[in-house]
Amino acid sequence: MNAVSAGDQKPWETTLNERAAGLEIVLPKRSYVLPWSQFLSAEGDGDEIRLAFTTHDVLVRGRSLDRLLADLASQRVARLQHTARADRFAEGDGPSICQLLVVKIDSARDGK
């Protein structure tokens, strides 16, 4: 994983030189591991990013997420996790993830 200095904190982890095998998404009550081999696309801006995998859609909301989009393009992101509640309200303009939603594609289509 990538060692990050205090001034370069970001709420995701990347691999240093190679593509990660999968993306771990850590939610308060559940975790997902989605293989990068099933990654289809990502789109968004500094406030919201949508990722499409063959089996799941992922929505990431926060602030200053532009760098996350660049890391996703290289498929080096190994882990996404909510920013701690206290950190969300801290001053600063660094990246923050305030919401992560994961929707299974079959469930979305079947209305489950």
Backbone as JSON, one array per atom type, in Angstrom:
{
  "sequence": "MNAVSAGDQKPWETTLNERAAGLEIVLPKRSYVLPWSQFLSAEGDGDEIRLAFTTHDVLVRGRSLDRLLADLASQRVARLQHTARADRFAEGDGPSICQLLVVKIDSARDGK",
  "N": [[0.83, -1.18, 0.0], [0.28, 2.32, -0.3], [2.36, 4.6, 1.31], [1.5, 7.44, 3.12], [2.0, 10.86, 3.63], [1.39, 13.19, 6.35], [0.41, 15.6, 5.32], [-0.7, 14.81, 2.99], [-2.99, 13.29, 3.17], [-5.52, 11.03, 2.23], [-8.7, 9.54, 1.76], [-8.49, 6.98, 0.66], [-6.7, 4.06, -0.39], [-3.82, 3.31, -2.29], [-1.93, 1.24, -4.56], [1.62, 1.15, -4.99], [3.25, 0.88, -7.49], [1.96, -0.86, -9.22], [-0.98, -2.28, -10.72], [-3.85, -2.77, -8.71], [-5.29, -5.85, -7.55], [-7.94, -5.97, -6.81], [-10.73, -3.96, -5.63], [-11.38, -2.92, -2.45], [-14.17, -2.08, -0.61], [-15.14, -0.41, 2.15], [-17.73, -0.29, 4.29], [-19.82, 0.94, 7.01], [-21.25, -1.35, 8.07], [-20.75, -3.44, 6.35], [-18.58, -4.97, 4.0], [-17.11, -4.9, 0.73], [-15.49, -6.6, -1.93], [-14.38, -5.95, -4.99], [-13.34, -7.19, -8.05], [-10.83, -5.76, -10.13], [-10.81, -6.71, -12.69], [-13.44, -6.79, -13.45], [-14.16, -4.2, -13.78], [-15.75, -1.53, -15.44], [-16.19, 1.28, -16.03], [-15.64, 4.73, -14.99], [-16.88, 7.83, -13.83], [-17.24, 11.34, -13.2], [-16.79, 14.08, -10.87], [-15.28, 16.5, -8.7], [-17.0, 16.25, -6.54], [-18.64, 14.0, -6.77], [-18.45, 10.63, -7.76], [-19.03, 8.01, -10.01], [-18.78, 4.55, -10.27], [-18.66, 1.77, -12.41], [-19.06, -1.62, -12.35], [-19.18, -5.02, -13.54], [-20.93, -6.42, -11.92], [-21.76, -4.72, -9.88], [-22.71, -1.34, -9.02], [-21.11, 1.61, -7.95], [-21.27, 4.43, -5.9], [-19.61, 7.32, -5.04], [-19.45, 9.92, -2.84], [-18.31, 13.13, -1.88], [-15.68, 15.42, -1.18], [-13.26, 17.18, -3.12], [-12.51, 15.05, -4.88], [-11.19, 14.69, -7.23], [-8.56, 13.7, -7.53], [-8.99, 11.08, -6.79], [-10.42, 10.09, -8.98], [-8.41, 10.12, -10.92], [-6.66, 8.2, -9.81], [-8.35, 5.98, -9.95], [-8.53, 5.64, -12.69], [-6.08, 4.53, -13.3], [-6.36, 2.14, -12.07], [-5.25, 1.61, -9.56], [-6.28, 1.88, -7.08], [-6.81, 0.41, -4.03], [-8.43, 0.37, -1.82], [-11.41, 1.82, -0.54], [-12.91, 3.98, 1.79], [-15.22, 5.34, 4.14], [-14.76, 8.67, 5.31], [-13.92, 9.45, 8.63], [-16.47, 10.62, 10.85], [-15.87, 12.93, 12.43], [-13.68, 13.91, 11.04], [-14.85, 14.69, 8.66], [-15.94, 17.17, 9.15], [-13.85, 18.71, 9.75], [-11.7, 21.48, 9.21], [-10.24, 22.46, 6.11], [-9.15, 21.63, 2.79], [-8.74, 19.18, 1.79], [-9.12, 15.87, 0.3], [-12.17, 14.06, 0.85], [-14.37, 11.45, 1.74], [-17.71, 11.21, 2.06], [-19.91, 9.67, 1.62], [-20.61, 6.4, 0.62], [-22.03, 4.26, -1.65], [-23.13, 1.08, -2.57], [-24.49, -0.85, -5.05], [-25.95, -3.8, -6.02], [-26.06, -5.05, -9.27], [-28.02, -6.92, -10.3], [-29.99, -6.79, -8.29], [-30.83, -4.14, -8.54], [-32.01, -4.13, -11.07], [-34.07, -6.02, -10.79], [-35.65, -4.87, -8.91], [-35.33, -5.45, -6.24]],
  "CA": [[0.0, 0.0, 0.0], [0.98, 3.58, -0.42], [2.6, 5.36, 2.52], [1.01, 8.79, 2.88], [2.43, 11.81, 4.65], [0.29, 13.87, 7.03], [-0.13, 16.64, 4.47], [-1.21, 14.22, 1.77], [-3.98, 12.31, 3.57], [-6.68, 10.83, 1.39], [-9.47, 8.43, 2.32], [-8.37, 5.75, -0.13], [-5.34, 3.53, -0.43], [-3.4, 2.9, -3.62], [-0.69, 0.5, -4.65], [2.67, 2.06, -5.43], [3.68, 0.82, -8.88], [1.25, -1.81, -10.05], [-2.43, -2.3, -10.63], [-4.38, -3.59, -7.62], [-6.11, -6.97, -8.03], [-9.34, -5.67, -6.55], [-11.08, -2.77, -4.86], [-12.1, -3.19, -1.22], [-15.01, -0.97, -0.2], [-15.45, -0.65, 3.55], [-18.88, 0.45, 4.8], [-19.93, 0.7, 8.45], [-21.73, -2.67, 8.46], [-20.49, -4.44, 5.33], [-17.45, -4.69, 3.1], [-17.17, -5.52, -0.59], [-14.25, -6.67, -2.7], [-14.74, -6.04, -6.4], [-12.11, -7.35, -8.84], [-10.63, -4.78, -11.19], [-11.09, -7.34, -13.99], [-14.85, -6.54, -13.75], [-14.36, -2.75, -13.86], [-16.18, -1.07, -16.75], [-15.94, 2.7, -16.25], [-15.82, 5.67, -13.88], [-17.13, 9.19, -14.29], [-17.61, 12.22, -12.11], [-16.07, 15.33, -10.65], [-14.73, 16.62, -7.36], [-18.01, 16.0, -5.51], [-19.32, 12.72, -6.92], [-17.88, 9.73, -8.76], [-19.75, 6.77, -10.2], [-17.99, 3.46, -10.82], [-19.47, 0.67, -12.91], [-18.47, -2.95, -12.46], [-20.16, -5.89, -14.18], [-21.89, -6.91, -10.93], [-22.16, -3.68, -8.92], [-22.46, 0.08, -9.25], [-20.6, 2.24, -6.74], [-21.36, 5.88, -5.88], [-18.74, 7.92, -4.04], [-19.72, 11.35, -2.69], [-17.4, 13.77, -0.94], [-15.11, 16.67, -1.69], [-11.9, 17.08, -3.69], [-12.34, 13.68, -5.34], [-10.54, 14.69, -8.55], [-7.4, 12.79, -7.48], [-9.5, 9.71, -6.76], [-10.75, 9.72, -10.35], [-7.13, 9.82, -11.58], [-6.18, 6.92, -9.29], [-9.22, 4.94, -10.48], [-8.18, 5.43, -14.1], [-4.91, 3.64, -13.36], [-6.76, 0.93, -11.34], [-4.31, 1.39, -8.46], [-6.97, 2.04, -5.81], [-7.0, -0.89, -3.38], [-9.43, 0.45, -0.74], [-12.19, 3.03, -0.32], [-13.56, 3.94, 3.09], [-15.78, 6.6, 4.61], [-13.98, 9.52, 6.19], [-14.52, 9.48, 9.97], [-17.42, 11.73, 11.0], [-15.19, 14.13, 12.94], [-12.8, 14.41, 9.98], [-15.65, 15.31, 7.61], [-16.24, 18.55, 9.49], [-12.6, 19.42, 10.0], [-11.37, 22.46, 8.19], [-9.25, 22.02, 5.13], [-9.74, 21.36, 1.48], [-8.27, 17.88, 1.35], [-10.17, 14.95, -0.13], [-13.0, 13.44, 1.88], [-15.48, 10.63, 1.28], [-18.76, 11.28, 3.06], [-20.93, 8.66, 1.35], [-20.29, 5.31, -0.31], [-23.18, 3.4, -1.89], [-22.85, -0.05, -3.44], [-25.75, -1.46, -5.47], [-25.77, -4.99, -6.86], [-26.77, -4.82, -10.53], [-29.22, -7.76, -10.39], [-30.98, -6.26, -7.36], [-31.35, -2.88, -9.08], [-32.88, -4.43, -12.21], [-35.24, -6.8, -10.36], [-36.41, -4.08, -7.95], [-35.16, -6.02, -4.9]],
  "C": [[0.87, 1.24, 0.0], [1.16, 4.23, 0.95], [2.26, 6.82, 2.23], [1.49, 9.69, 4.0], [1.23, 12.55, 5.22], [-0.34, 14.93, 6.15], [-0.77, 16.12, 3.21], [-2.25, 13.15, 2.07], [-5.12, 12.25, 2.56], [-7.39, 9.58, 1.88], [-9.53, 7.2, 1.42], [-6.92, 5.35, -0.15], [-5.04, 3.08, -1.85], [-2.16, 2.02, -3.52], [0.36, 1.42, -5.25], [2.92, 2.02, -6.93], [2.84, -0.06, -9.79], [-0.25, -1.71, -9.83], [-2.86, -3.21, -9.48], [-5.24, -4.71, -8.21], [-7.6, -6.68, -7.87], [-9.5, -4.41, -5.73], [-11.89, -3.19, -3.65], [-12.87, -1.93, -0.84], [-15.51, -1.27, 1.2], [-16.57, 0.3, 3.98], [-19.01, 0.17, 6.29], [-20.35, -0.72, 8.83], [-21.44, -3.77, 7.45], [-19.28, -4.0, 4.51], [-17.65, -5.46, 1.8], [-15.76, -5.59, -1.14], [-14.66, -6.92, -4.14], [-13.46, -6.15, -7.22], [-12.02, -6.31, -9.95], [-10.88, -5.38, -12.57], [-12.55, -7.16, -14.4], [-15.17, -5.05, -13.85], [-14.71, -2.35, -15.29], [-15.84, 0.4, -16.99], [-16.11, 3.48, -14.95], [-16.05, 7.04, -14.49], [-17.46, 10.05, -13.07], [-16.78, 13.47, -12.06], [-15.57, 15.35, -9.21], [-15.69, 16.26, -6.25], [-18.65, 14.62, -5.58], [-18.67, 11.91, -8.04], [-18.73, 8.47, -8.8], [-18.82, 5.76, -10.85], [-18.93, 2.36, -11.26], [-18.61, -0.58, -13.01], [-19.53, -3.85, -13.08], [-21.24, -6.34, -13.2], [-22.44, -5.85, -9.99], [-21.91, -2.28, -9.49], [-22.06, 0.69, -7.92], [-20.71, 3.76, -6.9], [-20.52, 6.39, -4.73], [-19.06, 9.41, -4.0], [-18.77, 11.91, -1.64], [-16.93, 15.09, -1.48], [-13.68, 16.41, -2.16], [-11.58, 15.66, -4.16], [-11.66, 13.58, -6.7], [-9.35, 13.71, -8.6], [-7.83, 11.34, -7.43], [-9.81, 9.24, -8.17], [-9.48, 9.36, -11.13], [-6.57, 8.48, -11.11], [-7.04, 5.76, -9.8], [-8.88, 4.62, -11.93], [-7.0, 4.48, -14.25], [-5.16, 2.31, -12.65], [-5.77, 0.58, -10.24], [-4.99, 1.54, -7.1], [-7.25, 0.65, -5.25], [-8.12, -0.84, -2.35], [-10.09, 1.81, -0.72], [-12.9, 2.89, 1.02], [-14.09, 5.32, 3.42], [-14.74, 7.36, 5.42], [-14.68, 9.53, 7.54], [-15.37, 10.73, 10.12], [-16.74, 13.0, 11.46], [-14.3, 14.75, 11.87], [-13.57, 15.09, 8.86], [-15.87, 16.79, 7.86], [-14.99, 19.36, 9.81], [-12.34, 20.41, 8.87], [-10.28, 21.92, 7.29], [-9.94, 21.68, 3.83], [-9.25, 20.03, 0.92], [-9.42, 16.97, 0.97], [-10.89, 14.3, 1.04], [-14.08, 12.62, 1.2], [-16.54, 10.65, 2.36], [-19.86, 10.25, 2.83], [-20.41, 7.66, 0.32], [-21.55, 4.44, -0.44], [-22.77, 2.31, -2.87], [-24.18, -0.72, -3.76], [-25.43, -2.64, -6.38], [-26.64, -4.82, -8.1], [-28.05, -5.64, -10.62], [-30.33, -7.23, -9.5], [-31.61, -4.99, -7.91], [-32.32, -3.16, -10.22], [-34.16, -5.13, -11.79], [-36.11, -6.04, -9.37], [-36.33, -4.64, -6.54], [-34.41, -5.08, -4.0]]
}
